[in-house]
């Protein structure tokens, strides 16, 4: 065979080798991206959820408990199937086990059977007999429709973008806020309408315009207002004073009359004191922190309580400057309220919406 005829063969082999290497690198890069991407709610089992009617041989019982006043639904073996707190709309229901993790920022994982949902009305003693509750319970007990936890993890680092019918991206990786002029600190006061990039009219009639430079940004309270308000439809105030519902800031939320204060703020201002007993906390509670001496007696930070992680620590998710957005990560202090860590020492109160 002449040299001229050999060249195409050598060239073809070279191309195949390059393509093979390119394919290998693409696969490895994709694996690396997947390893850093957030683990969305992964349902890992289907528990044998008992009938919601309570008619199967008296398997289910309703029990009244105190501190705070609440009603608990128990199964045949005494297991808690649902918790409903007086004057709160938040309900915690038992459902399929899920794993929540954020490998980009922490090795911590939460494996839970708790599904946190909003009832259409605040709970009152005996509400299990009312039609509104029976209808709601039938729809959501055992349901795998997105709950508050699922919403929260749709904004962590690497979370995919989701758009509504009008093309507005209502979920996806969120930042805490743009840098200030100093290029070091980040701007706060980034609400859900800033993230969405749209003007929003509240029930009070107040319209708040989105600020383009804060697009896709959520500060700590803006993150709570996104998942509880815009996504789960809990009423929202335009500010800390206009309208009714969930206030604009962490301090406004902590001091408002909405929901139930399961851990009240105690001790002298401006720093108050760390609660001694946190056993009353329930997944879905709002946690409040005093972190900055520059803000006087204001509460500076708010987070969503997730419960215990696989290491047995009480953990939360919140939007933070250090990680630049919603996270249960460890930068700037582990997301724990037990032990002697950064956030644990600054935890001050808790509310159940």
Helices and strands as residue ranges (DSSP letters): H 3-36, E 39-43, E 61-65, E 70-74, E 80-85, E 90-101, E 109-118, G 127-129, H 131-140, H 148-152, E 162-163, E 169-171, H 192-196, E 200-201, E 207-208, G 212-214, H 220-224, I 225-231, H 250-255, E 260-263, E 286-289, G 293-295, E 301-308, E 314-320, E 325-327, H 342-346, E 347-352
